[in-house]
Amino acid sequence: MSVEENKALVRREQAELWNHTGSLDAAAELFAPDRVEDAKQEAANVRRGFPDLESTIEDLIAERDKV
């Protein structure tokens, strides 16, 4: 994946899993199959604790395959 594709993946994960308006089902497209249910459960737990959570990525730094 390119640097821009990696950044887009991180932005999508943040928007779908960590904001209350996102879709937990997006985890199936964002994570390896053996990690999907764990990611959904982790995000669901955070959403229960913070039901109106909204977060924004203000700066995103990436180089090669690290974001």
Secondary structure, 3 states (H helix, E strand, C coil): CCHHHHHHHHHHHHHHHCCCCCCHHHHHHHCCCCCHHHHHHHHHHHHHHCCCCCCCCCCCCCECCEC
